[in-house]
Amino acid sequence: MKLTSSAVVLVLLALTGCGGSDSSFAADYNTAVRPLSSLGQEMGTKPAAFERLARGTARTRRNLAKLDPPANARDEFDALLVRLEDVTRDLEAVAGAERSKNVPRQRRAAKRLVRSSAAVQKAETALKQAVEK
């Protein structure tokens, strides 16, 4: 399923790190998203790979939820956490669809994952911009 392979790349590229004026938050953020970077090196298109990525995404979300973002970036940070929940759910749906061997279900799951991955990228961009203000 080619679409899901590209969707995984979107997820992995989304959480690349944070810069900005609040260097303590940026450093903590970069540490929190590190689990996803190591997962991308072993990614495949088998259900277990999507489940592994879902667990890594959930772990990253939990790591991030422990952080205290700058006050001017709180809304953007909260939006990112919600988007990460969406991606986790969609990764799990892709794994289930792959196991089912149901092609229409696979396509639907892959399309949802692409959309939620794009939403993560958008949310992270908004967070970076808010932190840099």
KEFI-992831 format. One record per atom (N, C-alpha, C, O): chain; atom name; z, y, x. Coordinates in pm, 1 decimal. Layout:
N
[marmar "A","CA",[Z,Y,X]] ...
This chain:
133
[marmar "A","N",[0.0,-117.5,84.6]] [marmar "A","CA",[0.0,0.0,0.0]] [marmar "A","C",[0.0,123.8,89.1]] [marmar "A","O",[105.3,165.4,137.4]] [marmar "A","N",[-114.5,181.4,110.5]] [marmar "A","CA",[-129.3,293.1,204.2]] [marmar "A","C",[-51.8,416.7,161.9]] [marmar "A","O",[3.7,486.9,246.4]] [marmar "A","N",[-47.4,443.4,34.6]] [marmar "A","CA",[21.1,561.9,-14.2]] [marmar "A","C",[168.0,561.1,23.2]] [marmar "A","O",[222.2,665.3,59.9]] [marmar "A","N",[233.5,447.4,15.0]] [marmar "A","CA",[375.3,444.1,49.9]] [marmar "A","C",[396.0,462.9,199.0]] [marmar "A","O",[496.0,522.0,239.7]] [marmar "A","N",[305.3,415.1,280.5]] [marmar "A","CA",[319.9,437.2,424.5]] [marmar "A","C",[319.0,586.0,455.7]] [marmar "A","O",[399.7,632.9,536.0]] [marmar "A","N",[229.0,660.5,393.4]] [marmar "A","CA",[225.4,804.0,418.3]] [marmar "A","C",[346.6,872.7,357.4]] [marmar "A","O",[393.8,973.4,410.2]] [marmar "A","N",[397.1,819.6,247.5]] [marmar "A","CA",[516.1,878.5,187.4]] [marmar "A","C",[636.3,864.8,279.0]] [marmar "A","O",[718.5,956.0,288.0]] [marmar "A","N",[646.8,753.3,345.9]] [marmar "A","CA",[757.7,733.0,439.3]] [marmar "A","C",[750.8,835.6,551.2]] [marmar "A","O",[853.6,889.4,592.5]] [marmar "A","N",[633.3,862.6,599.6]] [marmar "A","CA",[618.0,963.7,704.4]] [marmar "A","C",[667.6,1098.2,652.8]] [marmar "A","O",[732.9,1172.2,726.4]] [marmar "A","N",[637.6,1130.6,528.0]] [marmar "A","CA",[686.0,1256.3,471.3]] [marmar "A","C",[837.6,1262.5,471.4]] [marmar "A","O",[895.5,1365.1,507.0]] [marmar "A","N",[901.5,1155.2,432.4]] [marmar "A","CA",[1047.6,1152.8,430.1]] [marmar "A","C",[1102.5,1174.2,570.4]] [marmar "A","O",[1194.7,1253.4,590.0]] [marmar "A","N",[1047.5,1105.8,665.0]] [marmar "A","CA",[1099.2,1113.2,801.1]] [marmar "A","C",[1072.4,1248.7,864.5]] [marmar "A","O",[1153.3,1296.0,944.3]] [marmar "A","N",[961.6,1311.4,831.2]] [marmar "A","CA",[930.6,1441.6,887.9]] [marmar "A","C",[1012.0,1552.7,822.7]] [marmar "A","O",[1031.7,1659.1,881.3]] [marmar "A","N",[1058.7,1527.1,701.9]] [marmar "A","CA",[1127.9,1631.7,628.1]] [marmar "A","C",[1255.6,1677.6,697.6]] [marmar "A","O",[1279.5,1797.8,709.1]] [marmar "A","N",[1336.5,1585.3,743.3]] [marmar "A","CA",[1465.8,1621.4,799.5]] [marmar "A","C",[1458.4,1627.3,951.3]] [marmar "A","O",[1501.0,1535.8,1021.7]] [marmar "A","N",[1403.4,1736.9,998.9]] [marmar "A","CA",[1378.1,1748.5,1142.0]] [marmar "A","C",[1482.5,1829.7,1216.0]] [marmar "A","O",[1484.6,1830.0,1339.1]] [marmar "A","N",[1566.8,1896.7,1145.2]] [marmar "A","CA",[1669.6,1974.2,1212.5]] [marmar "A","C",[1674.3,2115.8,1161.0]] [marmar "A","O",[1584.7,2161.4,1090.0]] [marmar "A","N",[1778.1,2182.8,1197.1]] [marmar "A","CA",[1801.6,2316.1,1144.8]] [marmar "A","C",[1836.2,2409.0,1260.6]] [marmar "A","O",[1909.6,2371.1,1351.8]] [marmar "A","N",[1784.7,2526.9,1256.3]] [marmar "A","CA",[1818.5,2626.5,1356.6]] [marmar "A","C",[1890.3,2740.1,1287.5]] [marmar "A","O",[1947.5,2722.2,1179.9]] [marmar "A","N",[1887.5,2855.0,1348.0]] [marmar "A","CA",[1940.0,2971.0,1279.1]] [marmar "A","C",[2060.8,3030.8,1345.0]] [marmar "A","O",[2104.6,2989.1,1452.3]] [marmar "A","N",[2113.8,3131.6,1276.0]] [marmar "A","CA",[2221.6,3210.6,1333.6]] [marmar "A","C",[2355.9,3139.4,1333.2]] [marmar "A","O",[2440.0,3167.3,1418.7]] [marmar "A","N",[2377.7,3050.2,1241.5]] [marmar "A","CA",[2504.5,2976.9,1237.3]] [marmar "A","C",[2489.3,2850.8,1322.8]] [marmar "A","O",[2456.8,2743.5,1272.0]] [marmar "A","N",[2513.4,2865.4,1453.1]] [marmar "A","CA",[2485.5,2755.8,1545.7]] [marmar "A","C",[2576.8,2635.8,1522.6]] [marmar "A","O",[2535.9,2522.7,1549.1]] [marmar "A","N",[2697.7,2656.5,1474.7]] [marmar "A","CA",[2787.6,2545.0,1446.8]] [marmar "A","C",[2732.4,2461.1,1331.6]] [marmar "A","O",[2728.0,2338.4,1340.9]] [marmar "A","N",[2690.8,2525.7,1224.5]] [marmar "A","CA",[2632.7,2453.5,1111.6]] [marmar "A","C",[2504.1,2383.9,1155.5]] [marmar "A","O",[2480.7,2268.6,1119.3]] [marmar "A","N",[2421.3,2452.7,1232.5]] [marmar "A","CA",[2294.7,2393.6,1277.2]] [marmar "A","C",[2319.7,2268.9,1361.1]] [marmar "A","O",[2250.9,2168.2,1344.5]] [marmar "A","N",[2416.3,2274.7,1449.8]] [marmar "A","CA",[2447.9,2158.6,1533.5]] [marmar "A","C",[2500.3,2043.4,1448.2]] [marmar "A","O",[2460.7,1928.3,1466.9]] [marmar "A","N",[2589.2,2075.0,1355.0]] [marmar "A","CA",[2642.5,1971.4,1266.4]] [marmar "A","C",[2532.5,1912.6,1178.3]] [marmar "A","O",[2530.1,1792.1,1153.6]] [marmar "A","N",[2442.7,1996.8,1131.8]] [marmar "A","CA",[2330.7,1953.0,1049.2]] [marmar "A","C",[2242.9,1856.2,1128.4]] [marmar "A","O",[2207.4,1748.9,1079.4]] [marmar "A","N",[2208.6,1894.7,1249.6]] [marmar "A","CA",[2122.7,1810.2,1332.6]] [marmar "A","C",[2187.6,1675.1,1360.2]] [marmar "A","O",[2118.3,1573.5,1364.6]] [marmar "A","N",[2317.9,1672.2,1378.8]] [marmar "A","CA",[2389.2,1545.5,1397.4]] [marmar "A","C",[2384.6,1463.1,1268.8]] [marmar "A","O",[2366.9,1341.3,1273.1]] [marmar "A","N",[2400.5,1529.5,1155.5]] [marmar "A","CA",[2403.8,1458.8,1026.7]] [marmar "A","C",[2270.8,1393.7,992.7]] [marmar "A","O",[2269.4,1288.1,929.5]] [marmar "A","N",[2158.9,1453.4,1032.6]] [marmar "A","CA",[2027.7,1397.7,996.9]] [marmar "A","C",[1976.2,1297.8,1100.1]] [marmar "A","O",[1871.8,1235.9,1079.7]] [marmar "A","N",[2047.3,1282.0,1208.4]] [marmar "A","CA",[2003.1,1191.7,1314.9]] [marmar "A","C",[1977.5,1047.3,1270.1]] [marmar "A","O",[1885.1,985.2,1322.5]] [marmar "A","N",[2054.2,990.5,1175.9]] [marmar "A","CA",[2027.9,850.6,1136.0]] [marmar "A","C",[1885.5,825.5,1088.9]] [marmar "A","O",[1833.4,715.5,1107.5]] [marmar "A","N",[1821.7,924.3,1028.8]] [marmar "A","CA",[1684.9,902.5,981.7]] [marmar "A","C",[1584.0,897.0,1095.5]] [marmar "A","O",[1484.8,824.6,1086.2]] [marmar "A","N",[1606.9,970.7,1200.6]] [marmar "A","CA",[1508.1,972.0,1309.1]] [marmar "A","C",[1497.1,835.7,1376.2]] [marmar "A","O",[1388.0,796.1,1417.0]] [marmar "A","N",[1605.8,764.9,1388.0]] [marmar "A","CA",[1600.0,633.1,1451.3]] [marmar "A","C",[1535.7,529.9,1359.6]] [marmar "A","O",[1475.4,434.1,1407.8]] [marmar "A","N",[1547.4,547.8,1228.1]] [marmar "A","CA",[1487.0,453.2,1134.3]] [marmar "A","C",[1334.3,458.9,1137.8]] [marmar "A","O",[1268.1,357.1,1118.0]] [marmar "A","N",[1279.5,574.8,1162.4]] [marmar "A","CA",[1134.9,590.3,1160.5]] [marmar "A","C",[1063.4,511.7,1267.3]] [marmar "A","O",[944.9,481.8,1252.6]] [marmar "A","N",[1131.0,477.9,1372.7]] [marmar "A","CA",[1068.2,405.7,1482.2]] [marmar "A","C",[1037.5,261.0,1445.4]] [marmar "A","O",[950.5,199.4,1507.1]] [marmar "A","N",[1106.8,205.4,1346.3]] [marmar "A","CA",[1088.0,65.8,1310.1]] [marmar "A","C",[1031.2,51.0,1169.2]] [marmar "A","O",[1038.5,-57.5,1111.4]] [marmar "A","N",[975.3,156.5,1113.6]] [marmar "A","CA",[935.0,155.2,974.3]] [marmar "A","C",[811.7,69.9,951.9]] [marmar "A","O",[717.7,71.2,1031.4]] [marmar "A","N",[813.9,-3.1,843.7]] [marmar "A","CA",[699.8,-81.3,799.9]] [marmar "A","C",[680.8,-59.4,652.0]] [marmar "A","O",[735.2,35.4,595.5]] [marmar "A","N",[604.0,-146.2,588.4]] [marmar "A","CA",[580.6,-130.6,445.4]] [marmar "A","C",[639.5,-245.9,365.4]] [marmar "A","O",[605.6,-262.2,248.2]] [marmar "A","N",[724.6,-324.2,424.0]] [marmar "A","CA",[792.4,-434.0,354.5]] [marmar "A","C",[910.3,-376.2,275.0]] [marmar "A","O",[964.6,-271.9,311.3]] [marmar "A","N",[949.4,-444.0,166.9]] [marmar "A","CA",[1062.2,-394.7,86.3]] [marmar "A","C",[1188.8,-369.2,168.5]] [marmar "A","O",[1257.8,-269.8,146.1]] [marmar "A","N",[1219.3,-456.3,261.6]] [marmar "A","CA",[1341.0,-438.1,342.0]] [marmar "A","C",[1335.3,-308.1,421.6]] [marmar "A","O",[1438.5,-244.3,442.8]] [marmar "A","N",[1217.7,-268.5,465.4]] [marmar "A","CA",[1204.4,-143.3,540.8]] [marmar "A","C",[1236.0,-23.4,451.9]] [marmar "A","O",[1302.0,71.0,495.4]] [marmar "A","N",[1188.7,-27.3,327.3]] [marmar "A","CA",[1218.7,82.4,235.1]] [marmar "A","C",[1366.8,84.1,198.8]] [marmar "A","O",[1426.1,191.0,184.1]] [marmar "A","N",[1425.9,-32.6,184.6]] [marmar "A","CA",[1569.9,-37.7,157.2]] [marmar "A","C",[1649.4,17.5,274.9]] [marmar "A","O",[1748.0,88.7,255.3]] [marmar "A","N",[1607.5,-14.6,396.4]] [marmar "A","CA",[1674.4,36.3,516.1]] [marmar "A","C",[1663.2,189.4,521.1]] [marmar "A","O",[1759.6,259.0,553.0]] [marmar "A","N",[1544.2,239.7,489.1]] [marmar "A","CA",[1525.4,384.3,488.3]] [marmar "A","C",[1608.0,448.8,376.4]] [marmar "A","O",[1662.6,557.6,394.6]] [marmar "A","N",[1617.3,382.5,261.8]] [marmar "A","CA",[1699.9,434.8,152.3]] [marmar "A","C",[1846.3,442.6,195.6]] [marmar "A","O",[1913.9,542.0,168.9]] [marmar "A","N",[1894.9,337.9,262.2]] [marmar "A","CA",[2034.2,340.2,310.6]] [marmar "A","C",[2053.9,451.8,412.9]] [marmar "A","O",[2155.8,520.9,410.4]] [marmar "A","N",[1957.6,469.6,502.3]] [marmar "A","CA",[1967.1,576.7,601.4]] [marmar "A","C",[1963.4,714.4,537.6]] [marmar "A","O",[2033.5,805.7,581.0]] [marmar "A","N",[1881.5,728.9,434.7]] [marmar "A","CA",[1873.7,855.8,363.1]] [marmar "A","C",[2004.7,883.0,290.0]] [marmar "A","O",[2054.5,995.6,291.1]] [marmar "A","N",[2060.2,780.6,226.9]] [marmar "A","CA",[2188.8,796.9,158.1]] [marmar "A","C",[2298.9,831.8,258.4]] [marmar "A","O",[2383.3,917.1,230.9]] [marmar "A","N",[2298.0,766.2,374.0]] [marmar "A","CA",[2398.2,795.5,477.4]] [marmar "A","C",[2382.1,939.6,525.4]] [marmar "A","O",[2481.0,1010.3,545.1]] [marmar "A","N",[2258.1,982.7,544.0]] [marmar "A","CA",[2232.9,1120.3,586.3]] [marmar "A","C",[2284.0,1218.2,481.4]] [marmar "A","O",[2344.6,1319.9,515.4]] [marmar "A","N",[2259.9,1188.1,354.5]] [marmar "A","CA",[2307.8,1274.8,246.9]] [marmar "A","C",[2460.1,1283.0,248.4]] [marmar "A","O",[2516.9,1391.0,232.6]] [marmar "A","N",[2526.2,1168.5,267.5]] [marmar "A","CA",[2673.6,1168.9,275.0]] [marmar "A","C",[2721.6,1250.7,395.0]] [marmar "A","O",[2818.5,1325.9,384.2]] [marmar "A","N",[2654.5,1236.3,508.2]] [marmar "A","CA",[2689.6,1314.7,627.4]] [marmar "A","C",[2675.9,1464.1,599.0]] [marmar "A","O",[2763.4,1543.6,633.5]] [marmar "A","N",[2565.9,1500.3,536.4]] [marmar "A","CA",[2541.9,1641.1,506.5]] [marmar "A","C",[2643.5,1694.9,406.5]] [marmar "A","O",[2687.8,1809.2,418.2]] [marmar "A","N",[2680.6,1613.4,308.5]] [marmar "A","CA",[2774.1,1658.1,204.9]] [marmar "A","C",[2909.6,1696.6,263.3]] [marmar "A","O",[2984.6,1771.3,200.4]] [marmar "A","N",[2941.6,1647.7,380.7]] [marmar "A","CA",[3068.8,1680.8,446.3]] [marmar "A","C",[3065.0,1817.2,514.0]] [marmar "A","O",[3169.2,1871.0,551.2]] [marmar "A","N",[2944.8,1873.6,530.4]] [marmar "A","CA",[2931.5,2000.7,601.8]] [marmar "A","C",[2964.8,2118.6,511.7]] [marmar "A","O",[2959.0,2109.9,389.0]] [marmar "A","N",[2999.5,2227.5,575.6]] [marmar "A","CA",[3026.4,2352.9,505.5]] [marmar "A","C",[2918.5,2452.3,547.1]] [marmar "A","O",[2927.4,2513.9,653.3]] [marmar "A","N",[2815.7,2467.6,462.1]] [marmar "A","CA",[2706.2,2557.6,499.5]] [marmar "A","C",[2749.8,2703.6,492.2]] [marmar "A","O",[2850.5,2735.7,429.1]] [marmar "A","N",[2674.7,2790.8,556.1]] [marmar "A","CA",[2704.1,2933.5,542.3]] [marmar "A","C",[2698.1,2973.7,394.9]] [marmar "A","O",[2621.1,2916.1,318.0]] [marmar "A","N",[2777.1,3070.1,356.2]] [marmar "A","CA",[2785.4,3110.7,215.3]] [marmar "A","C",[2649.1,3149.6,158.4]] [marmar "A","O",[2619.3,3120.9,42.5]] [marmar "A","N",[2567.2,3214.3,239.6]] [marmar "A","CA",[2436.7,3259.3,189.8]] [marmar "A","C",[2336.0,3145.3,177.1]] [marmar "A","O",[2224.4,3167.1,130.0]] [marmar "A","N",[2373.4,3024.2,218.0]] [marmar "A","CA",[2281.9,2910.1,211.0]] [marmar "A","C",[2335.7,2798.1,121.0]] [marmar "A","O",[2278.2,2689.3,117.7]] [marmar "A","N",[2443.2,2823.0,49.4]] [marmar "A","CA",[2507.8,2718.7,-31.4]] [marmar "A","C",[2414.3,2661.9,-138.4]] [marmar "A","O",[2406.2,2540.2,-154.8]] [marmar "A","N",[2344.4,2748.3,-210.6]] [marmar "A","CA",[2254.8,2699.9,-317.3]] [marmar "A","C",[2143.2,2613.7,-260.4]] [marmar "A","O",[2110.2,2509.3,-316.7]] [marmar "A","N",[2085.4,2656.5,-149.7]] [marmar "A","CA",[1976.9,2581.6,-86.3]] [marmar "A","C",[2028.1,2447.9,-32.3]] [marmar "A","O",[1959.1,2346.3,-40.3]] [marmar "A","N",[2147.9,2449.3,21.7]] [marmar "A","CA",[2208.5,2326.9,73.5]] [marmar "A","C",[2232.7,2227.1,-40.2]] [marmar "A","O",[2202.1,2108.6,-27.2]] [marmar "A","N",[2287.0,2275.7,-149.9]] [marmar "A","CA",[2311.3,2188.6,-265.2]] [marmar "A","C",[2180.0,2132.0,-320.1]] [marmar "A","O",[2174.3,2016.1,-360.9]] [marmar "A","N",[2075.9,2213.5,-320.9]] [marmar "A","CA",[1944.9,2166.5,-367.6]] [marmar "A","C",[1892.6,2055.4,-276.2]] [marmar "A","O",[1833.6,1958.5,-323.9]] [marmar "A","N",[1913.5,2069.0,-146.7]] [marmar "A","CA",[1870.6,1965.0,-53.5]] [marmar "A","C",[1944.4,1834.1,-80.8]] [marmar "A","O",[1883.6,1727.1,-78.1]] [marmar "A","N",[2072.4,1841.6,-106.7]] [marmar "A","CA",[2149.1,1720.8,-136.5]] [marmar "A","C",[2094.2,1649.5,-260.3]] [marmar "A","O",[2084.5,1526.8,-262.5]] [marmar "A","N",[2059.0,1725.4,-361.2]] [marmar "A","CA",[2001.4,1666.6,-483.3]] [marmar "A","C",[1867.3,1600.7,-451.3]] [marmar "A","O",[1839.5,1490.1,-497.6]] [marmar "A","N",[1785.4,1667.9,-373.1]] [marmar "A","CA",[1653.2,1613.1,-338.1]] [marmar "A","C",[1667.6,1484.9,-255.7]] [marmar "A","O",[1586.6,1393.3,-269.9]] [marmar "A","N",[1768.5,1477.5,-171.1]] [marmar "A","CA",[1791.6,1355.4,-93.8]] [marmar "A","C",[1832.5,1239.6,-184.5]] [marmar "A","O",[1795.4,1124.9,-159.6]] [marmar "A","N",[1908.5,1269.3,-289.2]] [marmar "A","CA",[1941.4,1165.6,-387.5]] [marmar "A","C",[1814.3,1113.1,-453.9]] [marmar "A","O",[1798.5,992.8,-474.5]] [marmar "A","N",[1723.5,1206.3,-487.2]] [marmar "A","CA",[1597.5,1167.2,-549.7]] [marmar "A","C",[1515.8,1076.9,-458.1]] [marmar "A","O",[1461.8,975.6,-502.6]] [marmar "A","N",[1506.5,1112.7,-331.4]] [marmar "A","CA",[1429.2,1032.3,-236.3]] [marmar "A","C",[1492.1,894.9,-219.8]] [marmar "A","O",[1421.0,794.6,-213.2]] [marmar "A","N",[1623.2,889.2,-213.1]] [marmar "A","CA",[1691.3,760.1,-200.1]] [marmar "A","C",[1656.1,670.1,-318.5]] [marmar "A","O",[1621.6,553.2,-301.1]] [marmar "A","N",[1665.4,725.6,-437.3]] [marmar "A","CA",[1630.9,649.8,-557.7]] [marmar "A","C",[1484.8,603.9,-553.6]] [marmar "A","O",[1454.2,490.1,-589.2]] [marmar "A","N",[1396.0,691.6,-510.8]] [marmar "A","CA",[1254.1,657.5,-507.2]] [marmar "A","C",[1221.6,554.5,-399.0]] [marmar "A","O",[1133.0,471.1,-417.5]] [marmar "A","N",[1292.0,559.6,-287.6]] [marmar "A","CA",[1273.8,456.8,-184.9]] [marmar "A","C",[1316.2,319.8,-237.3]] [marmar "A","O",[1249.6,219.2,-213.0]] [marmar "A","N",[1426.7,318.0,-308.4]] [marmar "A","CA",[1472.5,191.5,-367.4]] [marmar "A","C",[1372.4,141.3,-471.7]] [marmar "A","O",[1350.2,20.8,-483.5]] [marmar "A","N",[1312.3,233.3,-547.2]] [marmar "A","CA",[1212.1,195.3,-647.3]] [marmar "A","C",[1086.9,138.3,-579.8]] [marmar "A","O",[1026.6,43.7,-630.5]] [marmar "A","N",[1048.5,195.2,-466.9]] [marmar "A","CA",[932.7,142.6,-393.6]] [marmar "A","C",[962.4,0.8,-345.8]] [marmar "A","O",[876.9,-87.3,-355.0]] [marmar "A","N",[1082.3,-21.0,-295.1]] [marmar "A","CA",[1119.5,-155.9,-249.3]] [marmar "A","C",[1110.2,-255.2,-364.6]] [marmar "A","O",[1055.8,-364.5,-348.7]] [marmar "A","N",[1162.8,-217.3,-479.3]] [marmar "A","CA",[1156.6,-304.6,-595.5]] [marmar "A","C",[1013.8,-329.0,-641.6]] [marmar "A","O",[978.4,-440.6,-679.5]] [marmar "A","N",[932.7,-225.6,-638.5]] [marmar "A","CA",[793.2,-238.9,-679.9]] [marmar "A","C",[716.6,-329.1,-583.5]] [marmar "A","O",[632.8,-409.2,-624.9]] [marmar "A","N",[746.2,-315.4,-456.2]] [marmar "A","CA",[680.4,-401.6,-357.0]] [marmar "A","C",[716.4,-547.3,-380.8]] [marmar "A","O",[631.0,-635.4,-370.9]] [marmar "A","N",[841.1,-572.1,-411.9]] [marmar "A","CA",[884.8,-709.6,-438.9]] [marmar "A","C",[818.9,-766.7,-564.4]] [marmar "A","O",[791.6,-886.4,-572.0]] [marmar "A","N",[794.0,-681.2,-661.2]] [marmar "A","CA",[738.4,-727.2,-789.0]] [marmar "A","C",[591.7,-766.8,-778.6]] [marmar "A","O",[540.4,-840.0,-863.2]] [marmar "A","N",[524.7,-718.4,-674.9]] [marmar "A","CA",[381.0,-743.2,-657.3]] [marmar "A","C",[298.8,-684.9,-773.0]] [marmar "A","O",[183.8,-723.4,-793.8]] [marmar "A","N",[358.3,-593.2,-846.9]] [marmar "A","CA",[292.3,-528.3,-959.7]] [marmar "A","C",[227.5,-400.1,-908.1]] [marmar "A","O",[296.3,-301.8,-880.4]] [marmar "A","N",[95.4,-401.6,-895.4]] [marmar "A","CA",[23.6,-289.9,-833.5]] [marmar "A","C",[42.5,-158.4,-909.8]] [marmar "A","O",[70.0,-56.9,-845.8]] [marmar "A","N",[29.4,-154.6,-1042.2]] [marmar "A","CA",[53.4,-27.0,-1110.7]] [marmar "A","C",[195.4,26.6,-1087.0]] [marmar "A","O",[214.3,147.0,-1069.9]] [marmar "A","N",[293.7,-61.8,-1086.2]] [marmar "A","CA",[431.8,-20.0,-1058.6]] [marmar "A","C",[443.1,32.6,-915.8]] [marmar "A","O",[512.8,131.2,-892.2]] [marmar "A","N",[376.8,-30.4,-821.6]] [marmar "A","CA",[378.3,14.5,-683.0]] [marmar "A","C",[320.3,155.5,-672.1]] [marmar "A","O",[376.1,241.7,-604.2]] [marmar "A","N",[208.1,177.6,-739.8]] [marmar "A","CA",[144.2,310.5,-735.2]] [marmar "A","C",[234.9,417.8,-793.7]] [marmar "A","O",[249.9,525.5,-736.1]] [marmar "A","N",[295.5,387.8,-908.6]] [marmar "A","CA",[385.4,486.2,-970.8]] [marmar "A","C",[503.2,517.6,-878.9]] [marmar "A","O",[539.3,633.8,-860.5]] [marmar "A","N",[561.8,414.5,-822.2]] [marmar "A","CA",[676.1,435.0,-732.7]] [marmar "A","C",[635.5,515.4,-610.2]] [marmar "A","O",[708.7,603.9,-565.9]] [marmar "A","N",[519.3,484.3,-556.1]] [marmar "A","CA",[471.5,556.0,-437.5]] [marmar "A","C",[445.8,703.0,-468.9]] [marmar "A","O",[479.1,790.4,-388.8]] [marmar "A","N",[387.5,730.2,-583.4]] [marmar "A","CA",[360.9,869.8,-621.3]] [marmar "A","C",[491.0,946.9,-639.8]] [marmar "A","O",[501.6,1062.4,-598.6]] [marmar "A","N",[589.6,883.2,-701.5]] [marmar "A","CA",[719.9,950.0,-716.9]] [marmar "A","C",[782.3,977.5,-580.8]] [marmar "A","O",[842.0,1082.9,-559.4]] [marmar "A","N",[768.3,882.4,-489.0]] [marmar "A","CA",[824.0,901.7,-354.8]] [marmar "A","C",[754.9,1016.3,-282.4]] [marmar "A","O",[820.6,1094.9,-214.1]] [marmar "A","N",[625.3,1026.4,-296.3]] [marmar "A","CA",[552.6,1137.8,-233.2]] [marmar "A","C",[602.9,1270.1,-290.2]] [marmar "A","O",[626.9,1364.6,-215.0]] [marmar "A","N",[619.1,1277.6,-422.2]] [marmar "A","CA",[667.6,1402.2,-484.2]] [marmar "A","C",[809.7,1436.0,-439.4]] [marmar "A","O",[839.2,1550.7,-405.9]] [marmar "A","N",[897.2,1335.9,-439.0]] [marmar "A","CA",[1035.9,1365.1,-401.0]] [marmar "A","C",[1045.5,1398.1,-252.1]] [marmar "A","O",[1129.9,1478.2,-211.7]] [marmar "A","N",[960.3,1337.3,-171.1]] [marmar "A","CA",[957.9,1369.4,-27.9]] [marmar "A","C",[913.2,1513.3,-5.6]] [marmar "A","O",[969.2,1584.8,77.4]] [marmar "A","N",[812.3,1554.4,-80.2]] [marmar "A","CA",[765.7,1693.5,-69.6]] [marmar "A","C",[876.0,1789.4,-114.3]] [marmar "A","O",[891.7,1897.1,-56.8]] [marmar "A","N",[951.8,1750.7,-216.1]] [marmar "A","CA",[1062.5,1834.7,-262.6]] [marmar "A","C",[1171.5,1845.8,-156.5]] [marmar "A","O",[1234.6,1950.7,-143.5]] [marmar "A","N",[1194.3,1738.0,-80.0]] [marmar "A","CA",[1291.0,1744.2,30.2]] [marmar "A","C",[1242.1,1843.6,134.8]] [marmar "A","O",[1319.8,1925.5,184.0]] [marmar "A","N",[1115.8,1836.9,168.3]] [marmar "A","CA",[1061.6,1930.2,267.3]] [marmar "A","C",[1077.8,2073.8,220.4]] [marmar "A","O",[1118.7,2160.7,297.4]] [marmar "A","N",[1046.0,2098.3,95.5]] [marmar "A","CA",[1058.2,2233.6,40.2]] [marmar "A","C",[1204.1,2279.2,42.2]] [marmar "A","O",[1233.2,2393.4,77.8]] [marmar "A","N",[1295.3,2190.3,4.0]] [marmar "A","CA",[1437.9,2225.2,2.4]] [marmar "A","C",[1489.1,2251.7,143.0]] [marmar "A","O",[1569.2,2342.8,164.1]] [marmar "A","N",[1443.0,2172.4,239.3]] [marmar "A","CA",[1490.4,2195.2,375.4]] [marmar "A","C",[1435.5,2325.4,431.6]] [marmar "A","O",[1505.7,2396.7,503.2]] [marmar "A","N",[1311.8,2356.3,400.0]] [marmar "A","CA",[1253.5,2483.6,444.0]] [marmar "A","C",[1333.0,2599.4,386.4]] [marmar "A","O",[1362.5,2695.5,457.5]] [marmar "A","N",[1368.2,2591.6,258.6]] [marmar "A","CA",[1447.9,2697.0,195.5]] [marmar "A","C",[1584.2,2708.1,262.5]] [marmar "A","O",[1633.9,2818.7,283.9]] [marmar "A","N",[1644.8,2594.9,295.6]] [marmar "A","CA",[1774.0,2596.9,363.4]] [marmar "A","C",[1763.0,2662.4,500.5]] [marmar "A","O",[1846.0,2745.9,536.4]] [marmar "A","N",[1661.9,2625.4,576.3]] [marmar "A","CA",[1642.6,2685.0,709.2]] [marmar "A","C",[1626.7,2835.7,697.5]] [marmar "A","O",[1685.3,2910.8,775.6]] [marmar "A","N",[1548.2,2880.2,600.7]] [marmar "A","CA",[1526.8,3024.3,584.3]] [marmar "A","C",[1656.7,3095.2,547.0]] [marmar "A","O",[1684.2,3205.2,594.9]] [marmar "A","N",[1735.9,3031.7,461.6]] [marmar "A","CA",[1863.3,3093.0,421.5]] [marmar "A","C",[1960.5,3099.2,539.2]] [marmar "A","O",[2031.5,3198.4,555.6]] [marmar "A","N",[1964.1,2995.4,620.1]] [marmar "A","CA",[2054.6,2992.9,735.5]] [marmar "A","C",[2013.5,3097.4,838.3]] [marmar "A","O",[2098.7,3157.5,903.8]] [marmar "A","N",[1884.7,3118.8,852.3]] [marmar "A","CA",[1835.0,3212.9,952.9]] [marmar "A","C",[1851.8,3358.6,913.9]] [marmar "A","O",[1833.9,3446.8,997.9]] [marmar "A","N",[1885.8,3386.2,788.7]] [marmar "A","CA",[1904.7,3525.7,744.3]] [marmar "A","C",[2027.5,3585.9,803.2]] [marmar "A","O",[2058.2,3702.1,776.5]] 
